[in-house]
């Protein structure tokens, strides 16, 4: 973790997503540190065209110990490791998540079936825009051996969730499953919608996202 500047809302975040080659399964994991607030956020989701969306949203976890990205909170353990900068990245997760009937329920009480959720995944650079992603995805009593593709990001600075709209990922594609997120400002009641979707494109399956500000 980089030493934080003095701005109270400075943050540092690591993100990785993945999709199976046939589009039957996809997900993401994101760890965001708020060193000047003394807390961490962790988001993860798992979706598929014929699956209930599974969510893990933790916005009040402690900061990891200095120099490592290992997060522990009730019902959650995860570790992000950059094995080789810009080339090889791993995420391990052992936690409990919630399976919802509909992804829009994450904007309400998010009541659903609590189930074990785990990841043992590696991202390895293929080119500047895509990684190969392989490893295990565990949810409930199911276990999936993944050999697919995805993307990863690492950013630091002032988050743009509450002051501007933006998008990244494929600009054209058919949405086959969605895992949107409510993003609540850590110090106010302001909320934005982070629209994350698994899409089918001419070159395969991938994740796209769009940050949507509320109407004025």
DAMOHU-V839864 format. One record per residue. N is the residue number from 1. RES is the residue in three letters. SS is DSSP state (~ for helix, > for strand, _ for the rest). Layout:
n = <N:N>
res = <RES:RES>
ss = <SS:SS>
This chain:
n = <1:2:3:4:5:6:7:8:9:10:11:12:13:14:15:16:17:18:19:20:21:22:23:24:25:26:27:28:29:30:31:32:33:34:35:36:37:38:39:40:41:42:43:44:45:46:47:48:49:50:51:52:53:54:55:56:57:58:59:60:61:62:63:64:65:66:67:68:69:70:71:72:73:74:75:76:77:78:79:80:81:82:83:84:85:86:87:88:89:90:91:92:93:94:95:96:97:98:99:100:101:102:103:104:105:106:107:108:109:110:111:112:113:114:115:116:117:118:119:120:121:122:123:124:125:126:127:128:129:130:131:132:133:134:135:136:137:138:139:140:141:142:143:144:145:146:147:148:149:150:151:152:153:154:155:156:157:158:159:160:161:162:163:164:165:166:167:168:169:170:171:172:173:174:175:176:177:178:179:180:181:182:183:184:185:186:187:188:189:190:191:192:193:194:195:196:197:198:199:200:201:202:203:204:205:206:207:208:209:210:211:212:213:214:215:216>
res = <UNK:UNK:UNK:UNK:UNK:UNK:UNK:UNK:UNK:UNK:UNK:UNK:UNK:UNK:UNK:UNK:UNK:UNK:UNK:UNK:UNK:UNK:UNK:UNK:UNK:UNK:UNK:UNK:UNK:UNK:UNK:UNK:UNK:UNK:UNK:UNK:UNK:UNK:UNK:UNK:UNK:UNK:UNK:UNK:UNK:UNK:UNK:UNK:UNK:UNK:UNK:UNK:UNK:UNK:UNK:UNK:UNK:UNK:UNK:UNK:UNK:UNK:UNK:UNK:UNK:UNK:UNK:UNK:UNK:UNK:UNK:UNK:UNK:UNK:UNK:UNK:UNK:UNK:UNK:UNK:UNK:UNK:UNK:UNK:UNK:UNK:UNK:UNK:UNK:UNK:UNK:UNK:UNK:UNK:UNK:UNK:UNK:UNK:UNK:UNK:UNK:UNK:UNK:UNK:UNK:UNK:UNK:UNK:UNK:UNK:UNK:UNK:UNK:UNK:UNK:UNK:UNK:UNK:UNK:UNK:UNK:UNK:UNK:UNK:UNK:UNK:UNK:UNK:UNK:UNK:UNK:UNK:UNK:UNK:UNK:UNK:UNK:UNK:UNK:UNK:UNK:UNK:UNK:UNK:UNK:UNK:UNK:UNK:UNK:UNK:UNK:UNK:UNK:UNK:UNK:UNK:UNK:UNK:UNK:UNK:UNK:UNK:UNK:UNK:UNK:UNK:UNK:UNK:UNK:UNK:UNK:UNK:UNK:UNK:UNK:UNK:UNK:UNK:UNK:UNK:UNK:UNK:UNK:UNK:UNK:UNK:UNK:UNK:UNK:UNK:UNK:UNK:UNK:UNK:UNK:UNK:UNK:UNK:UNK:UNK:UNK:UNK:UNK:UNK:UNK:UNK:UNK:UNK:UNK:UNK:UNK:UNK:UNK:UNK:UNK:UNK>
ss = <_:_:_:_:_:_:_:_:_:>:>:>:>:>:>:>:>:>:>:_:_:_:_:_:_:>:>:>:>:>:>:>:>:>:_:_:_:_:>:>:>:>:>:>:>:>:>:_:_:_:_:_:_:>:>:>:>:>:>:>:>:_:_:_:_:_:_:_:_:>:>:>:>:_:_:>:>:>:>:>:>:>:>:>:_:_:_:>:>:>:>:>:>:>:>:>:>:>:>:_:_:_:~:~:~:~:~:_:_:_:_:_:>:>:>:>:>:>:>:>:>:>:>:>:>:_:_:_:_:_:>:>:>:>:>:>:>:>:>:_:_:>:>:>:>:>:>:>:>:>:_:>:>:>:>:>:>:>:_:_:_:_:_:_:_:>:>:>:_:_:_:_:_:>:>:>:>:>:_:_:>:>:>:>:_:_:_:_:_:_:>:>:>:>:>:>:>:>:>:>:>:_:_:>:>:>:>:>:>:>:>:>:_:_:_:_>
